[in-house]
């Protein structure tokens, strides 16, 4: 803008792309997080339940979900 120009700057701020290989809004990131939450728990119960309790999978899945929502 020049000094005499009073028009608002209508350019949108560009958001840096995240690590997801597609453009995703908030709902998309939450949906991906929920699907991964379920998959992690199913795989955990199948392979790792005798070694570690399911609460460990819950903490890992929640941390991954927050990371996907915030940075995805």
C-alpha positions as CSV (number, residue, x, y, z in Angstrom):
1,X,0.0,0.0,0.0
2,X,1.1,3.5,-0.7
3,X,0.8,6.4,1.7
4,X,-2.3,7.8,0.0
5,X,-4.0,4.4,-0.5
6,X,-6.8,3.8,2.0
7,X,-8.0,0.4,0.8
8,X,-7.7,-2.4,3.2
9,X,-5.1,-5.1,2.5
10,X,-7.2,-8.0,1.3
11,X,-4.5,-10.5,0.9
12,X,-5.0,-13.6,3.0
13,X,-2.3,-14.7,5.3
14,X,-0.7,-17.8,4.0
15,X,-0.6,-20.6,6.6
16,X,2.5,-22.7,6.4
17,X,1.7,-26.2,5.2
18,X,1.7,-28.9,7.8
19,X,3.1,-32.4,7.5
20,X,-0.2,-33.9,6.2
21,X,0.1,-34.6,2.4
22,X,-3.2,-32.7,1.7
23,X,-4.8,-29.4,2.7
24,X,-6.9,-30.1,5.8
25,X,-9.2,-28.1,7.9
26,X,-9.9,-28.7,11.6
27,X,-12.6,-31.3,11.1
28,X,-10.2,-33.3,8.8
29,X,-7.5,-33.3,11.3
30,X,-9.8,-34.4,14.1
31,X,-11.2,-37.2,11.9
32,X,-7.7,-38.4,11.1
33,X,-6.8,-38.3,14.8
34,X,-9.8,-40.3,15.8
35,X,-9.2,-43.0,13.1
36,X,-5.5,-43.2,14.3
37,X,-6.7,-43.4,17.9
38,X,-8.8,-46.4,17.1
39,X,-6.2,-48.1,15.0
40,X,-3.5,-47.6,17.6
41,X,-5.7,-49.2,20.3
42,X,-6.7,-52.2,18.1
43,X,-3.0,-52.9,17.2
44,X,-2.0,-52.4,20.8
45,X,-4.6,-54.9,22.1
46,X,-3.5,-57.4,19.4
47,X,0.3,-57.2,19.8
48,X,1.3,-55.3,23.0
49,X,-1.4,-55.8,25.6
50,X,0.6,-58.5,27.5
51,X,3.7,-56.2,27.6
52,X,2.2,-52.8,28.4
53,X,-1.2,-51.7,29.6
54,X,-3.7,-50.0,27.4
55,X,-3.3,-46.7,29.2
56,X,0.1,-46.3,27.5
57,X,-1.6,-46.6,24.1
58,X,-4.2,-44.0,25.2
59,X,-1.5,-41.5,26.2
60,X,0.4,-42.1,22.9
61,X,-2.7,-41.8,20.8
62,X,-3.8,-38.6,22.5
63,X,-0.4,-37.0,22.1
64,X,-0.4,-38.0,18.4
65,X,-3.9,-36.6,18.0
66,X,-2.9,-33.2,19.6
67,X,0.2,-33.1,17.3
68,X,-1.9,-33.8,14.2
69,X,-4.5,-31.2,15.2
70,X,-2.1,-28.5,16.0
71,X,0.6,-29.0,13.4
72,X,-1.1,-31.1,10.7
